[in-house]
Amino acid sequence: IRSNLKLTTLKITESSFTDRKLKKHLSDVVYECETIKGEQTFITILFEHKSFIPQYHHIQLLRYLTGIWELQIKQKRELTPVIPVIVYHGRKKWIKKEFRYSFRKYGKDIFSFVPAFDYLLIDLSDLTDKEIKDELFTQTALRIGLLIQKNIFNTENLRNHLKDFLMLGKLYYRKEKGIQFLESVLRYLSYASDITFDDVEKSTRFLPDPGREVFMTLAEQLIEQGEIIDKQNVLTKLISRKFGVSDSEKMIIRETDSPEMLDAALDIILFAKSKSEVISALEKT
């Protein structure tokens, strides 16, 4: 494939071809590149959000590919080939299998009726931190993101090297896009890793003022969010023990992000004669 591409024409685009359903599983970085014959092609790097291998990743890919081609048809553009590259960071080894493997029990005669397409796989567990940081990738955000994803389950290594990983973007964080990226990284660390708030704080002390401000603002938001979640969990448990709680009522509680309303409901539940008294406190405007 590489010999058929004119890599000097490779350029990143602002495009994304993940629809609302796919965004739950994948995010994409889209590159345009010319072939040696001067024809356009897309190279899309797909980041698998989950840390486990999806059972039907070929179907996700097929949905992604057809989404691109449907858009080109709608725009009356010529269909272009798409080379998908999946970036995976889970614990379990990803073993590539053809889509037709899912239909093997029906025999080989059925294979000609099964869509046949391929993808390139980057399993981060096969790469060293040095290869990611110094040899294989040049875009700052990509290097930082891949390093953190690769080490997300290795708490000790992530704790010891987080400062080094973030340091790669010291200049990038002075730009608006860099600040947005940094916020995404910090949020990802808070939700997906086991390193502590203090670990992250120590690793961000070197950041220039805009980046440091992002951390402090995010820290306040996460603390407040954590307090809200704690109150939601306590309220759900108390209602469940006293009256029982339905899925729709759990949803009402989860969607209540006002600390004052949650506090009011917690005050009511002690002497409430029915759960409607408690739930109504969450529905008041």
Solvent accessible surface area in square Angstrom, and as a share of the most:
residue,aa,sasa,rsa
1,I,116,0.59
2,R,184,0.67
3,S,90,0.58
4,N,85,0.43
5,L,22,0.11
6,K,80,0.34
7,L,75,0.38
8,T,130,0.76
9,T,40,0.23
10,L,74,0.37
11,K,122,0.52
12,I,83,0.42
13,T,28,0.16
14,E,151,0.68
15,S,49,0.32
16,S,63,0.41
17,F,33,0.14
18,T,13,0.07
19,D,59,0.31
20,R,211,0.77
21,K,119,0.50
22,L,3,0.02
23,K,112,0.47
24,K,140,0.59
25,H,44,0.20
26,L,5,0.02
27,S,44,0.29
28,D,19,0.10
29,V,37,0.21
30,V,1,0.00
31,Y,29,0.11
32,E,39,0.18
33,C,2,0.01
34,E,66,0.30
35,T,24,0.14
36,I,103,0.52
37,K,166,0.70
38,G,43,0.41
39,E,105,0.47
40,Q,63,0.28
41,T,2,0.01
42,F,6,0.03
43,I,26,0.13
44,T,0,0.00
45,I,20,0.10
46,L,0,0.00
47,F,26,0.11
48,E,2,0.01
49,H,78,0.35
50,K,62,0.26
51,S,41,0.26
52,F,117,0.49
53,I,46,0.23
54,P,11,0.07
55,Q,146,0.65
56,Y,114,0.43
57,H,20,0.09
58,H,13,0.06
59,I,91,0.46
60,Q,26,0.12
61,L,1,0.00
62,L,50,0.25
63,R,102,0.37
64,Y,0,0.00
65,L,8,0.04
66,T,51,0.30
67,G,29,0.28
68,I,0,0.00
69,W,76,0.27
70,E,112,0.50
71,L,66,0.33
72,Q,2,0.01
73,I,109,0.55
74,K,166,0.70
75,Q,90,0.40
76,K,190,0.81
77,R,103,0.37
78,E,149,0.67
79,L,94,0.47
80,T,15,0.09
81,P,79,0.50
82,V,17,0.10
83,I,30,0.15
84,P,6,0.04
85,V,13,0.08
86,I,4,0.02
87,V,2,0.01
88,Y,0,0.00
89,H,12,0.05
90,G,6,0.06
91,R,187,0.68
92,K,146,0.62
93,K,110,0.47
94,W,8,0.03
95,I,120,0.61
96,K,85,0.36
97,K,95,0.40
98,E,106,0.48
99,F,17,0.07
100,R,109,0.40
101,Y,89,0.34
102,S,58,0.38
103,F,66,0.28
104,R,131,0.48
105,K,165,0.70
106,Y,137,0.52
107,G,32,0.31
108,K,169,0.72
109,D,134,0.69
110,I,65,0.33
111,F,38,0.16
112,S,98,0.63
113,F,162,0.67
114,V,17,0.10
115,P,64,0.40
116,A,102,0.79
117,F,50,0.21
118,D,97,0.50
119,Y,4,0.01
120,L,82,0.41
121,L,47,0.23
122,I,43,0.22
123,D,8,0.04
124,L,1,0.00
125,S,73,0.47
126,D,91,0.47
127,L,31,0.15
128,T,76,0.44
129,D,36,0.19
130,K,123,0.52
131,E,53,0.24
132,I,0,0.00
133,K,57,0.24
134,D,84,0.43
135,E,105,0.47
136,L,97,0.48
137,F,31,0.13
138,T,127,0.74
139,Q,70,0.31
140,T,35,0.21
141,A,17,0.13
142,L,19,0.09
143,R,46,0.17
144,I,0,0.00
145,G,22,0.22
146,L,1,0.01
147,L,0,0.00
148,I,3,0.02
149,Q,25,0.11
150,K,56,0.24
151,N,4,0.02
152,I,5,0.02
153,F,68,0.28
154,N,76,0.39
155,T,35,0.20
156,E,117,0.53
157,N,37,0.19
158,L,0,0.00
159,R,98,0.36
160,N,94,0.48
161,H,71,0.32
162,L,0,0.00
163,K,95,0.40
164,D,68,0.35
165,F,6,0.02
166,L,0,0.00
167,M,73,0.32
168,L,48,0.24
169,G,0,0.00
170,K,78,0.33
171,L,136,0.68
172,Y,53,0.20
173,Y,0,0.00
174,R,147,0.54
175,K,130,0.55
176,E,119,0.54
177,K,119,0.51
178,G,0,0.00
179,I,29,0.15
180,Q,102,0.45
181,F,42,0.17
182,L,0,0.00
183,E,61,0.27
184,S,65,0.42
185,V,10,0.06
186,L,5,0.02
187,R,71,0.26
188,Y,67,0.25
189,L,3,0.01
190,S,54,0.35
191,Y,135,0.51
192,A,44,0.34
193,S,14,0.09
194,D,118,0.61
195,I,16,0.08
196,T,72,0.42
197,F,98,0.41
198,D,89,0.46
199,D,23,0.12
200,V,15,0.09
201,E,34,0.15
202,K,118,0.50
203,S,8,0.05
204,T,0,0.00
205,R,149,0.54
206,F,37,0.15
207,L,10,0.05
208,P,13,0.08
209,D,106,0.55
210,P,53,0.34
211,G,0,0.00
212,R,58,0.21
213,E,111,0.50
214,V,20,0.12
215,F,7,0.03
216,M,92,0.41
217,T,70,0.41
218,L,6,0.03
219,A,6,0.04
220,E,116,0.52
221,Q,79,0.35
222,L,37,0.18
223,I,98,0.50
224,E,93,0.42
225,Q,71,0.32
226,G,29,0.28
227,E,95,0.43
228,I,19,0.10
229,I,76,0.39
230,D,86,0.44
231,K,55,0.23
232,Q,19,0.08
233,N,87,0.45
234,V,74,0.43
235,L,0,0.00
236,T,31,0.18
237,K,114,0.48
238,L,65,0.33
239,I,0,0.00
240,S,51,0.33
241,R,186,0.68
242,K,93,0.40
243,F,67,0.28
244,G,28,0.27
245,V,29,0.17
246,S,48,0.31
247,D,113,0.59
248,S,74,0.48
249,E,29,0.13
250,K,69,0.29
251,M,88,0.39
252,I,50,0.25
253,I,0,0.00
254,R,133,0.48
255,E,125,0.56
256,T,12,0.07
257,D,105,0.54
258,S,28,0.18
259,P,40,0.25
260,E,125,0.56
261,M,52,0.23
262,L,0,0.00
263,D,58,0.30
264,A,41,0.32
265,A,0,0.00
266,L,40,0.20
267,D,108,0.56
268,I,61,0.31
269,I,10,0.05
270,L,126,0.63
271,F,168,0.70
272,A,5,0.04
273,K,183,0.78
274,S,43,0.28
275,K,56,0.24
276,S,72,0.46
277,E,73,0.33
278,V,0,0.00
279,I,14,0.07
280,S,45,0.29
281,A,8,0.06
282,L,10,0.05
283,E,103,0.46
284,K,137,0.58
285,T,184,1.07
